């Protein structure tokens, strides 16, 4: 169940990172409130995952999901660069996340 909590926490991290963009530096109150709420949820879910997963693994996977997912959504929503080197680096992050899952205790 910890891995489910961790995946949900990572997805929330993507959501709040994108929310930061839409809040325009917390100058737009609705996206700002939503962003803060999702940040809090992300931390709660991460904390639940850390009850049984090693802190280093949980944190690395959480930030990896957030980083890779946010970069992909940035490409889709904000027309950020999609060059091959950037995509390769994102695939390496995903490979690292998968590797941590494979070698981590349940």
C-alpha distances in whole Angstrom, upper triangle without the diagonal:
4,5,5,6,9,10,11,12,14,16,17,19,20,21,23,25,26,27,29,31,32,32,35,35,34,37,36,34,32,30,30,29,26,25,25,23,20,21,20,17,16,16,14,11,12,13,9,8,11,11,9,10,14,16,18,15,13,16,18,15,15,19,19,17,19,22,22,21,24,27,26,26,29,31,30,31,34,35,34,36,34,36,35,35,32,30,30,29,26,25,25,23,20,21,20,17,17,18,16,13,15,17,14,12,9
4,5,5,6,9,10,10,12,14,15,16,19,20,21,22,25,25,27,29,30,31,33,33,32,35,34,33,31,29,29,27,25,24,23,21,19,19,18,15,14,14,12,9,9,10,7,4,7,8,7,7,11,12,14,12,9,13,14,12,12,16,16,15,17,20,20,20,22,25,25,25,28,30,29,30,32,34,33,34,33,34,33,33,30,28,28,27,24,24,23,20,19,20,18,15,15,16,14,11,14,15,12,11,8
4,5,5,6,9,10,10,12,14,15,17,18,20,21,23,24,26,28,29,30,32,32,31,35,34,33,31,28,28,27,25,23,23,22,19,18,18,16,14,14,14,10,10,12,10,7,10,11,9,8,11,13,14,11,9,12,13,10,10,14,14,12,15,18,17,17,20,22,22,22,25,27,27,28,30,31,30,31,29,31,30,29,27,25,25,23,21,20,20,17,15,16,15,12,12,14,11,8,11,13,10,11,8
4,5,5,6,9,10,11,12,14,16,17,18,20,21,22,24,26,27,28,31,31,30,33,32,31,28,26,26,25,22,21,22,20,17,17,17,14,12,14,13,9,10,12,10,8,12,13,12,11,15,15,17,14,11,14,15,12,11,15,15,13,15,18,18,16,19,22,21,21,24,26,25,26,29,30,29,31,29,31,31,30,28,26,26,25,22,21,22,19,16,18,18,14,14,16,14,12,15,17,14,14,11
4,6,5,6,9,10,11,12,14,15,16,18,20,21,22,25,26,26,29,28,27,31,30,28,26,24,24,23,20,19,19,17,14,14,14,11,9,10,9,5,7,9,7,5,9,10,11,11,14,14,15,13,10,12,14,11,10,14,15,13,14,17,18,16,18,21,21,21,24,26,26,26,28,30,29,31,30,32,32,31,28,27,27,25,22,22,23,19,18,20,19,15,16,18,15,13,17,18,15,15,13
4,5,5,6,9,10,10,13,14,15,16,19,20,21,23,24,25,28,27,26,30,29,28,26,24,23,23,20,19,19,17,14,14,14,11,9,10,10,6,6,9,8,5,8,11,11,9,12,11,12,10,7,9,10,8,6,10,11,9,11,14,15,14,16,19,19,19,22,24,24,24,26,28,27,28,27,29,29,28,25,23,24,22,19,19,19,16,14,16,15,11,13,15,12,11,14,16,13,14,12
4,5,5,6,9,10,11,13,14,15,17,18,20,22,23,24,27,26,26,29,28,28,25,23,23,23,20,18,19,17,14,14,15,12,10,12,12,9,9,12,11,9,12,14,14,13,15,15,15,12,10,11,12,8,7,11,10,8,10,13,13,11,14,17,16,16,19,21,21,22,24,25,24,26,25,27,26,26,23,21,22,20,17,17,18,15,13,15,14,11,12,15,13,11,15,17,15,16,14
4,5,5,6,9,10,11,12,14,16,16,18,20,21,22,25,25,24,27,26,25,22,20,20,20,16,15,16,14,11,12,12,9,7,10,10,7,8,12,11,10,13,15,15,15,17,16,17,15,12,13,14,11,9,12,13,10,11,14,14,12,14,17,17,16,19,21,21,21,23,25,25,27,26,28,28,28,25,23,24,23,19,20,21,18,16,19,18,14,16,18,17,15,18,20,18,19,17
4,5,5,6,9,10,11,12,14,15,16,19,20,20,23,22,22,25,24,23,21,19,19,18,15,14,14,13,9,9,10,7,4,7,8,5,5,9,9,9,11,14,15,13,15,14,15,13,10,10,12,10,7,9,11,9,9,12,14,12,13,17,17,16,19,21,21,21,23,25,24,26,26,28,28,27,24,23,24,22,19,20,20,17,16,19,17,14,16,18,16,15,19,20,18,19,17
4,5,5,6,9,10,11,13,14,15,17,19,20,22,22,22,25,24,24,22,19,19,19,16,14,15,14,11,10,12,10,7,9,11,9,8,12,13,11,13,16,17,15,16,14,15,13,10,10,10,8,5,7,8,5,5,9,10,8,10,13,14,13,16,18,18,19,20,22,21,22,22,24,24,23,20,19,20,18,15,16,17,13,12,15,14,11,14,16,14,14,17,19,17,19,18
4,5,5,6,9,10,11,12,14,16,17,18,21,21,21,24,22,22,20,17,18,18,14,13,14,14,10,11,13,10,8,11,13,10,11,14,15,14,16,19,19,18,19,18,18,16,14,13,14,11,9,10,11,7,7,10,10,8,9,13,12,11,14,16,16,16,18,20,20,22,21,24,24,24,21,19,21,19,16,17,18,15,14,17,17,14,16,19,17,16,20,22,20,22,20
4,5,5,6,9,10,10,12,14,15,16,19,19,18,21,20,19,17,14,14,14,11,9,11,10,6,7,9,7,5,9,10,9,10,13,14,14,16,18,20,18,20,18,19,18,14,14,15,13,10,11,12,10,8,12,13,10,10,14,15,13,15,18,17,17,19,21,21,23,23,26,27,26,23,22,24,22,18,20,21,18,17,20,20,16,19,21,20,19,23,24,22,23,22
4,5,5,6,9,10,11,13,14,15,17,17,17,20,19,19,18,15,14,15,12,10,11,11,8,7,10,9,6,9,11,10,10,13,15,14,16,19,20,18,19,17,17,16,13,12,13,11,8,8,10,8,5,8,11,9,8,12,13,12,13,17,17,16,18,20,19,21,21,24,25,24,20,20,22,19,16,18,19,15,15,19,18,15,18,20,19,18,22,23,21,23,22
4,6,5,6,8,10,11,13,14,16,17,17,20,19,19,18,14,15,16,13,10,13,13,9,10,13,12,9,12,15,13,13,17,18,17,19,22,23,21,22,20,19,18,16,14,14,13,10,9,10,8,5,7,9,6,5,9,10,8,10,13,13,13,14,17,16,18,18,21,22,21,18,17,19,17,14,16,18,14,14,18,18,15,18,20,19,19,23,24,23,25,24
4,6,5,6,9,10,11,12,15,15,15,18,16,16,14,11,12,13,9,8,10,10,7,8,12,11,9,13,15,14,14,18,19,18,20,23,24,23,24,22,22,21,18,17,18,16,13,13,14,11,9,11,12,9,8,12,12,9,11,14,14,12,14,17,17,20,20,23,25,24,21,20,23,21,18,20,21,18,18,21,21,19,21,24,23,22,26,27,26,28,26
4,5,5,6,9,10,10,12,12,12,15,14,14,13,9,9,10,8,5,7,8,6,6,9,10,8,11,14,14,14,17,18,19,20,23,25,23,24,21,22,21,18,16,17,16,13,12,14,13,9,12,14,11,9,13,14,12,13,16,16,14,15,19,18,21,22,25,26,26,22,22,24,22,19,22,23,19,20,23,22,20,23,25,24,24,27,29,27,28,28
4,5,5,7,9,10,11,11,12,15,15,15,15,11,11,13,11,8,10,12,9,9,12,13,11,13,16,16,16,19,21,20,21,24,26,24,24,22,21,21,18,16,16,16,13,11,13,12,8,9,11,10,7,10,12,10,10,13,14,13,13,16,15,17,19,22,23,22,19,19,21,19,16,19,20,17,18,22,21,19,22,24,23,23,27,28,27,29,28
4,5,5,7,9,10,12,12,15,14,15,13,10,11,13,11,8,12,13,11,11,15,15,13,16,19,18,18,22,23,23,24,27,29,27,27,25,25,24,21,19,19,18,16,14,15,13,10,11,12,10,7,10,11,8,8,11,11,9,10,13,13,16,17,21,23,22,19,19,22,20,17,20,22,19,19,23,23,21,23,26,25,25,29,30,29,31,30
4,5,5,6,9,10,9,12,10,11,10,6,7,9,7,5,9,10,9,10,13,14,13,15,18,18,19,21,23,23,25,27,29,28,28,26,26,25,23,21,21,20,17,16,18,16,13,14,16,13,10,13,14,11,11,15,14,12,13,16,16,20,21,24,26,26,22,22,25,23,21,24,25,22,22,26,26,23,26,29,28,28,31,33,31,33,32
4,5,5,7,7,7,10,10,11,11,8,7,10,9,6,9,12,11,10,14,15,14,16,19,19,19,22,24,24,25,28,30,28,29,26,26,26,23,20,21,21,18,16,18,17,13,14,16,14,11,13,15,13,12,16,16,13,13,17,16,19,21,24,26,26,22,23,25,23,21,24,25,22,23,27,26,24,27,29,28,28,32,33,32,34,33
4,6,5,7,9,11,10,12,12,9,9,13,12,10,13,15,14,14,17,18,17,19,22,22,22,25,27,27,28,31,33,31,31,28,28,28,25,23,23,22,20,18,19,18,14,14,16,14,11,12,14,11,10,13,14,11,10,13,13,16,19,22,24,24,20,21,24,22,20,23,25,22,23,27,26,25,28,30,29,30,33,35,33,36,35
4,5,8,9,9,8,10,9,6,8,11,10,9,12,14,13,14,17,18,18,20,23,23,24,26,28,28,30,32,34,32,33,31,30,30,27,25,26,25,22,20,22,20,17,17,19,16,13,15,16,13,12,15,14,11,11,14,15,19,21,24,27,27,23,24,27,25,23,26,28,25,25,29,29,27,30,33,32,32,35,37,35,38,37
4,6,5,6,5,7,8,5,5,9,9,8,10,13,13,13,16,18,18,20,22,23,23,26,28,28,29,32,34,33,33,30,30,30,28,25,26,26,22,21,23,21,18,19,21,19,15,17,19,16,15,18,18,15,14,18,18,22,24,27,30,29,26,27,29,27,25,28,30,27,28,31,31,29,32,34,33,33,37,38,36,38,37
4,6,6,6,9,11,9,8,12,13,11,13,16,16,16,19,21,20,22,25,26,26,28,30,31,32,34,36,35,35,32,32,32,29,27,27,27,24,22,24,23,19,19,21,20,16,18,19,17,15,18,18,15,13,17,17,20,23,26,29,28,25,26,29,27,25,29,30,27,28,32,31,30,33,35,34,35,38,39,38,40,40
4,5,8,10,12,10,8,12,13,11,12,16,16,15,18,20,20,21,23,25,25,26,29,30,30,33,35,33,33,30,30,31,28,25,26,26,23,21,23,23,19,19,22,20,17,18,21,18,16,20,21,18,16,20,19,22,25,27,30,29,26,27,30,27,26,29,30,27,29,32,31,30,33,35,33,34,38,39,37,39,39
4,6,6,9,8,5,9,11,9,10,13,14,13,16,18,18,19,22,23,24,25,28,29,29,32,34,33,33,30,30,31,28,26,27,27,24,22,24,24,20,21,23,22,18,20,23,20,18,22,22,19,18,22,21,25,27,30,33,32,28,30,32,30,28,31,32,29,30,33,32,31,34,36,34,35,38,39,37,39,39
4,6,9,9,7,11,13,12,13,16,17,17,19,21,22,23,25,27,27,29,31,32,33,36,38,37,37,34,34,35,32,29,30,30,27,25,28,27,23,24,26,24,21,23,25,22,20,23,23,20,19,22,23,26,29,32,34,34,30,32,34,32,30,34,35,32,33,37,36,34,37,39,38,38,42,43,41,43,42
4,6,6,6,9,10,11,12,15,16,16,19,20,21,23,25,26,27,29,31,32,33,35,38,37,37,34,35,35,32,30,31,30,27,26,28,26,23,24,26,23,20,22,24,20,19,22,22,18,18,22,22,26,28,31,34,34,30,31,34,32,30,33,35,32,32,36,35,34,36,39,38,38,41,43,41,42,41
4,6,5,6,9,10,10,12,14,15,16,18,20,21,23,24,26,27,29,30,31,34,36,35,36,33,34,34,31,29,31,30,26,26,28,26,23,24,27,24,21,24,25,22,21,25,24,21,21,24,25,29,31,34,36,36,32,33,36,34,32,35,36,33,33,37,36,34,37,39,37,37,41,42,40,42,40
4,5,5,6,9,10,11,12,14,16,17,18,20,21,23,24,26,27,29,30,32,35,34,35,33,34,33,30,28,30,29,25,25,27,25,22,24,25,23,20,23,24,20,20,23,22,19,20,23,24,28,30,33,36,36,32,32,35,33,30,33,35,32,32,35,35,32,35,38,36,36,39,41,39,40,39
4,6,5,6,9,10,10,12,14,15,16,18,20,21,22,24,26,27,28,31,33,32,33,30,31,30,27,25,27,26,22,22,24,22,18,20,22,19,16,19,20,17,17,20,19,16,16,20,21,24,26,30,32,32,28,28,31,29,27,30,31,28,28,32,31,29,32,34,33,33,36,38,36,37,36
4,5,5,6,9,10,10,12,14,15,17,19,20,21,23,25,26,27,29,32,31,31,29,29,29,26,24,26,25,22,21,23,22,18,20,22,20,17,20,21,18,18,22,21,18,18,22,22,26,28,31,33,32,29,29,32,30,27,30,31,28,29,32,31,29,32,34,33,33,36,37,35,37,36
4,5,5,6,9,10,11,12,14,16,17,19,20,21,23,25,26,28,31,30,31,28,29,30,26,24,26,26,22,22,24,23,19,22,24,21,19,22,23,20,21,24,23,20,21,25,25,29,30,33,35,35,31,32,34,32,29,32,33,30,30,33,32,30,32,35,33,33,36,38,35,36,35
4,6,5,6,9,10,11,12,14,15,16,18,20,21,23,24,26,29,28,29,27,28,28,24,23,25,23,20,20,22,20,17,19,21,18,17,20,21,18,18,22,21,18,19,23,23,27,28,31,33,33,29,29,32,30,27,29,31,27,27,31,30,27,30,32,31,30,34,35,33,34,32
4,5,5,6,9,10,10,12,14,15,16,18,20,21,22,25,27,26,27,24,25,25,22,20,22,21,17,17,19,17,14,16,18,16,14,17,18,16,16,20,19,17,18,21,21,24,26,29,31,30,26,26,29,27,24,27,28,24,24,28,27,25,27,30,28,28,31,33,31,32,31
4,5,5,6,9,10,11,12,14,15,17,19,20,21,23,26,25,26,23,24,25,21,19,22,21,17,17,20,19,16,18,20,18,16,20,21,19,19,23,23,20,21,25,24,27,29,32,33,32,29,29,31,29,26,29,29,26,26,29,28,26,28,31,28,28,32,33,30,32,30
4,5,5,6,9,10,11,12,14,16,17,19,20,22,24,24,26,23,25,25,21,20,22,21,17,18,21,19,16,19,21,19,18,21,22,20,21,24,23,21,23,26,26,29,30,33,34,34,30,30,32,30,27,29,30,26,26,30,28,26,28,31,28,28,31,32,30,31,29
4,5,5,6,9,10,10,12,14,15,16,18,20,23,22,23,21,22,22,18,17,19,18,14,15,17,15,13,16,18,15,14,18,19,16,18,21,21,19,20,24,23,26,27,30,31,31,27,27,29,27,23,26,27,23,23,26,25,22,24,27,25,24,28,29,27,28,26
4,5,5,6,9,10,11,12,14,15,17,19,21,20,21,19,20,20,16,15,17,16,12,13,16,14,12,14,17,15,14,18,19,17,18,22,22,20,21,24,23,26,27,30,31,30,26,26,28,25,23,25,25,22,22,25,24,21,24,26,24,23,27,28,26,27,26
4,5,5,6,9,10,11,12,14,15,17,20,20,21,18,20,20,17,15,18,18,14,15,18,17,15,18,20,18,17,21,23,21,22,25,25,24,25,28,27,30,31,33,34,33,30,29,31,28,26,28,28,24,24,27,26,23,25,27,25,24,28,29,26,26,25
4,5,5,6,9,10,11,12,14,16,18,18,20,18,20,19,16,15,18,17,13,15,17,15,14,17,19,17,17,21,22,20,21,25,24,23,25,28,27,30,30,33,33,33,29,29,30,28,25,26,27,23,23,26,24,21,23,26,23,22,26,27,24,24,23
4,5,5,6,9,10,11,12,15,17,16,17,15,17,16,12,12,14,13,9,11,14,12,10,14,16,14,14,18,19,18,19,22,22,21,23,26,25,27,27,30,30,29,26,25,27,24,21,23,23,20,19,22,21,18,20,22,20,19,23,24,21,22,21
4,5,5,6,9,10,10,13,15,15,16,13,15,15,12,11,14,13,10,12,15,14,12,15,18,17,17,20,22,21,22,25,25,25,26,29,27,29,30,32,32,31,28,27,29,26,23,25,25,21,21,24,21,19,21,23,20,20,23,24,21,21,21
4,5,5,6,9,10,11,14,14,16,14,17,16,13,13,16,15,12,15,17,16,15,19,21,19,20,23,24,23,25,28,28,27,28,31,30,32,32,35,35,34,31,30,31,29,26,27,27,23,23,25,23,20,23,24,21,20,24,24,21,21,20
4,5,5,6,9,10,12,12,15,13,15,15,11,12,14,13,10,13,15,14,13,17,19,17,18,21,22,21,23,26,26,26,27,30,29,31,31,33,33,32,29,28,29,27,24,25,25,21,20,22,21,17,19,21,18,17,21,21,18,19,17
4,5,5,6,9,11,10,11,10,12,11,7,8,11,10,7,10,13,12,12,15,17,16,17,20,21,21,23,26,26,26,27,30,28,30,30,32,31,30,27,26,27,24,22,23,22,19,18,20,18,15,17,19,16,15,19,19,16,17,16
4,5,5,7,10,10,11,9,12,13,9,10,13,13,11,13,16,16,16,19,21,20,21,24,25,25,27,29,30,29,31,33,32,33,33,35,35,34,31,30,30,28,25,26,26,22,22,23,21,18,20,21,18,17,21,21,17,17,16
4,5,5,8,9,12,11,14,14,10,12,15,14,12,16,18,17,17,20,22,21,22,25,26,26,28,30,30,30,32,34,33,35,34,36,36,35,32,31,31,29,26,27,26,23,22,24,22,18,20,21,18,17,20,20,16,16,14
4,5,6,6,9,9,12,10,7,10,12,11,10,13,15,14,15,18,20,19,21,24,24,24,27,29,29,29,31,33,32,33,32,34,33,32,29,28,28,26,24,24,23,20,19,20,18,15,16,18,14,13,16,16,13,12,11
4,5,5,6,6,9,9,6,8,12,11,11,14,16,16,17,19,21,21,22,25,26,26,28,30,31,31,33,35,33,34,34,35,34,33,30,29,29,27,25,25,24,20,20,21,19,16,18,18,14,14,17,16,13,12,12
4,6,8,9,12,12,10,12,15,15,14,17,19,19,20,23,24,24,26,28,29,29,31,34,34,34,36,38,36,38,37,39,38,36,34,33,33,30,28,28,27,24,23,24,22,19,20,20,17,16,19,18,14,13,12
4,7,9,12,11,9,13,15,14,14,18,19,19,20,23,24,24,26,28,29,30,32,34,34,35,37,38,37,38,37,38,37,35,33,32,31,29,27,27,26,23,22,22,20,17,18,18,15,13,16,15,11,9,8
4,6,8,7,6,10,11,11,12,15,16,16,18,20,21,21,23,26,26,27,29,31,32,33,34,36,34,35,34,35,33,32,30,29,28,26,24,24,22,19,19,19,16,14,15,15,11,10,13,12,8,7,7
4,6,5,6,9,10,11,12,14,15,17,18,20,21,22,24,26,27,28,30,32,33,34,35,36,34,34,34,34,33,31,29,29,27,25,24,23,21,19,19,19,16,14,15,14,11,11,13,12,8,8,10
4,6,5,6,8,10,10,12,14,15,16,18,20,21,22,24,26,27,28,30,31,32,33,34,32,33,32,33,32,30,28,28,27,24,23,23,21,18,19,19,16,14,16,16,12,13,16,14,11,12,13
4,6,5,6,8,10,11,12,14,15,16,18,20,21,22,24,25,26,28,30,31,31,33,30,30,30,30,29,27,25,25,24,21,20,20,18,15,16,16,13,12,14,13,10,12,14,13,10,12,14
4,6,5,6,8,10,10,12,14,15,16,18,20,21,22,24,25,27,28,29,30,31,29,29,28,29,28,26,24,23,22,20,18,18,16,13,14,14,11,9,11,10,7,8,11,10,7,10,11
4,6,5,6,9,10,11,12,14,15,16,18,20,21,22,24,26,27,28,29,30,28,29,28,29,28,27,24,24,23,20,19,19,18,14,14,15,12,10,12,13,9,9,13,12,10,11,12
4,6,5,6,8,10,10,12,14,15,16,18,20,21,22,24,26,26,27,28,26,27,26,28,27,25,23,22,22,19,17,18,17,13,14,16,13,11,14,14,11,12,16,15,13,15,16
4,5,5,6,9,10,10,12,14,15,16,18,20,21,22,24,25,26,27,24,24,24,25,24,22,20,19,19,16,14,15,13,10,11,12,9,8,11,11,8,11,14,13,12,15,16
4,6,5,6,8,10,10,12,14,15,16,18,19,21,22,23,24,26,23,24,23,24,23,22,19,18,18,15,13,14,13,9,9,11,8,5,9,10,7,8,12,12,11,14,14
4,5,5,6,9,10,11,12,14,16,16,18,20,21,22,23,24,22,23,23,25,24,23,20,19,20,17,14,16,15,11,11,14,12,9,12,14,11,12,15,16,14,16,16
4,6,5,6,8,10,10,12,14,15,16,18,20,20,21,22,20,21,21,22,22,20,17,17,18,15,12,14,14,10,11,14,11,10,13,14,12,14,17,18,16,19,19
4,5,5,6,8,10,11,12,14,15,17,18,19,20,21,19,19,18,20,19,17,15,14,14,11,9,11,10,6,7,10,8,7,10,12,11,12,15,16,15,18,19
4,6,5,6,8,10,11,12,14,15,16,17,19,20,18,19,18,20,19,19,16,14,15,13,10,11,12,8,8,11,10,8,10,13,12,12,15,17,16,19,19
4,6,5,6,8,10,10,12,14,15,16,17,18,16,18,18,20,20,19,16,15,17,14,11,13,14,10,11,14,13,11,14,16,15,16,19,20,19,22,22
4,6,5,6,9,10,10,12,14,15,15,17,14,15,15,17,17,16,12,12,14,11,8,11,12,8,10,13,12,11,14,16,16,17,20,21,20,23,24
4,6,5,6,9,10,11,13,14,15,15,13,14,13,15,14,14,10,10,11,9,6,8,9,7,7,11,11,10,13,15,15,16,19,20,20,23,23
4,5,5,6,8,10,11,12,13,14,13,14,14,16,16,16,13,12,14,12,9,11,13,10,9,13,14,12,14,17,17,17,20,22,22,24,24
4,5,5,6,9,10,10,11,12,11,13,13,16,17,17,13,13,15,13,10,13,15,12,12,16,16,15,17,20,20,20,23,25,24,27,27
4,5,5,6,9,10,10,11,8,9,10,12,13,13,9,9,12,10,8,11,13,11,12,15,16,15,18,20,20,21,24,25,25,28,28
4,5,5,6,9,10,10,9,10,9,12,13,13,10,9,12,11,8,11,13,12,12,15,16,16,17,20,21,21,23,26,26,29,28
4,5,5,6,8,9,9,11,11,15,16,17,13,12,16,15,12,14,17,15,15,18,19,18,20,23,23,23,26,28,28,30,30
4,5,5,5,7,6,9,10,13,15,16,12,12,16,15,12,15,18,16,16,20,21,20,22,25,25,25,28,30,30,33,32
4,6,6,5,4,6,7,10,13,14,10,10,14,14,12,14,17,16,16,20,21,20,22,25,26,26,28,31,31,34,33
4,6,6,7,10,9,13,15,17,14,13,17,17,14,16,19,18,18,21,23,22,23,26,27,27,29,32,32,34,34
4,6,8,11,12,16,18,20,16,16,20,19,17,19,22,20,20,24,25,24,25,29,29,29,31,34,33,36,35
4,5,9,11,15,18,18,15,16,19,19,17,20,22,21,21,25,26,25,27,30,30,30,33,35,35,38,37
4,7,8,12,15,16,13,14,18,18,16,19,21,21,21,24,26,25,27,30,30,31,33,35,35,38,38
4,7,9,13,13,10,12,15,15,14,17,19,18,19,22,23,23,25,27,28,29,31,33,33,36,36
4,6,9,10,8,9,13,13,12,15,17,17,18,21,22,23,25,27,28,29,31,33,33,37,37
4,7,8,6,7,10,11,11,13,15,16,16,19,20,21,22,24,26,27,29,31,32,35,35
4,6,5,6,9,10,11,13,15,16,17,19,20,22,23,25,26,28,29,31,32,36,36
4,5,5,6,9,10,10,12,14,15,16,18,20,21,22,24,26,27,28,30,34,34
4,5,5,6,9,10,11,13,14,15,17,19,20,21,23,25,26,27,29,32,33
4,5,5,6,9,10,11,13,14,16,17,19,20,21,23,25,26,27,31,32
4,5,5,6,9,10,11,12,14,15,17,18,20,21,23,24,26,29,30
4,5,5,6,9,10,10,12,14,15,16,18,20,21,22,24,28,29
4,5,5,6,9,10,11,13,14,15,17,19,20,21,23,26,27
4,5,5,6,9,10,11,13,14,16,17,19,20,21,25,25
4,5,5,6,9,10,10,12,14,15,16,18,20,23,24
4,5,5,6,9,10,10,12,14,15,16,18,22,23
4,5,5,6,9,10,11,13,14,16,16,20,21
4,5,5,6,9,10,11,12,14,15,19,19
4,5,5,6,9,10,10,12,14,18,19
4,5,5,6,9,10,11,12,16,17
4,5,5,6,9,10,11,14,15
4,5,5,6,9,10,13,14
4,5,5,6,8,12,14
4,5,5,6,10,11
4,6,5,8,9
4,6,8,9
4,7,9
4,6
4
